[in-house]
């Protein structure tokens, strides 16, 4: 049976326009990390960035009827995030040269490549933190996620108990959630970590 995580962005937009809360949650889980990362890259202020991303998604829900079904959802959110940052800067009356340089930075990524760049950046961030795990924990975590092996299969290959493998995977997730929470409001990077690639 198809789950919301299996839906394309276009399918989620249709459901969002029908006021489907689960579709909205899936969109939030799918893109909040990336949008926070982009906003924080521009502002370098985690608290303000979290607030702007929350506002972005509230606006997405409130104005869902206005979204076209064939929209590039990642691009749509990116443009909304960029506009929120520019409005914030204008409200804060920061220096004009900063506004200009920020506008140039925000415009340098073409709409066609936004989604690919976001996904590549997120994977890079997650992989860097996985690489920093203790060696044995990293090995077990990657066998679980990248090779899609069960705890029992990993235990058999490494000569460990199922319980040890489970504990190592859980500890890895705990460490990664803590390390990566800076990139996502409410630690929503959990979803990315939980996926078996």
Buried (B, 14 or more C-beta within 10 A) or exposed (E): EEEBEEBEBEBBBBBBBEEBEEBBEBBBBBBBBBBBBBBBEBBEEBEBBBBBBBBBBEEBEEEBEEBEEEEBBBBBBBBBBBEBBBEBBEEEEEEEEEBEEBBEEBEEBEEEEBBEBBEEBBEEBBEEBBEEBEEEBBBBBBBBBEEEBEBEBBBEBBEBEBEBBBBBBEBBBEBBBEBBBBBBBEBBBBBBBEEEE
